[in-house]
Amino acid sequence: MNTLIIGASNKPQRYAYKALHLLQSNGHKVYALAKREMEISGVKVYNDMRLFKDIHTITLYISAKFQPEYYDYILELKPNRVIFNPGTENPEFYSILDKNGINYEIACTLVMLHTKQY
């Protein structure tokens, strides 16, 4: 399942970093965006909003105040779902996703993977 991480980090203590590795170890193809380009465990992290193909899930690691700049981009990608990890909750965006027929979950990607709910 193709997953896009928005808010990727190369800092091992960050949940986005842990999610990238856990997604990979569970056989998911991972794409990533962050404010600066880098590479994390073989995954190229881009700093621009590329139109990746066939994104099933977008998992957010950016706070609600930074999400509006990504609204149109996420809608254009047409993912099956968006995961709002702890600290990324955003009722305004839930409404936009609902209106566009995109599922969302207020959950933790790490917990979902560990409990086989991903």
N, C-alpha and C positions, 0 to 999 in steps of 0.2 A: 504494500500500500504506500503510495507516494505521499510524503508528509513534508510540509513547509513549516519551518520554525521561523517566526518573526521575533527578533530580539535575541538572536544567537549570541553566545559568549564563549570566549576561549579561557575563561577562568574556571578551573575545576570545582570550585565551591558553589558555583551558580547552578540553579536548577535547569536552565536552558542547556548548559553544557552536559549535565547528567542525562537530560532527555535525549539529546543527540546521540550519545553513546548507547543508551538503552534502546532507542528506536533501531539503531544499526544492528545491535546484537539480537534483536527480535526479527531481523530480516526486512525491515522497512527501508525503502529508498528515501534518503533525507536530502532536502534542499534547505538553504538557510539564507536569511537576510539579517543584517546588522548595520549599524551606523558606519562601520568601517570594514573594508574588505580584509579577509584573513582566510586561513585554512584550518579546519579542526578535524583531525583524524581522517584526512582524505576528502573531506567535504569542503568544497569552495563556498565561502560565505561572501555573498554579494552585498553591495551597498546601494543598489538600485532595484527598482521594482520590475524585475524581469517577468515575462509572461511564461512561466513554466507550464508544461503540458501535463494534463491528467493528475492534478493535485487532488487527492482524496480528502486529506485533513490538513488544516492550518492550525498550529498550536501557538498561542500568543504568550510571549514573555515581555510585553511592553505594557506600561500602565495605560489606563483609559485616556489620560490627557494627551498621549502620543498616538492614539489609535485613529483619530479622524483623518489624518493624512493617508491612511491605508484603506479606508472604507471602499473607495471606488476600485482600487487595485484588487482587493479581496473579492469584491463582487464580480469583477472581470475574470478572475481565475475560476469562478464557479465551483468551489470545493463542495464536497458532500457535507462537510461539517467544519466548524470552528470550535476549538477548545479554548476556553477562558481559564487559564491557570490561576491559582490563588494570587491575588493582587492585581489581576487584569480585568476584573468584573466591570461591565459597562452596559447598563440598561438601554442607553440610547442605541448602541450598536446591536443589541439583541433585537430591537424593534426593526431596524433596517434589514437585518438578516431574515427575520420572519417575513417581512414584506417581499423579499426576494427568493423565498423558498429554500433558504440555506439553513440546515440544522446547526444548532450550537449546543455545547455542553459547558456547564460551569463545573469544572472538575480539574483534577491534577493528572497530567499526562503520565507522570511517573507512577502514580498509584494505579491508573488504568492499565498500564503495561504490566506492572507486577501482579495484578489480580486478573489478568487475561480478559479485561473489558475493553481493550483498545480495538 
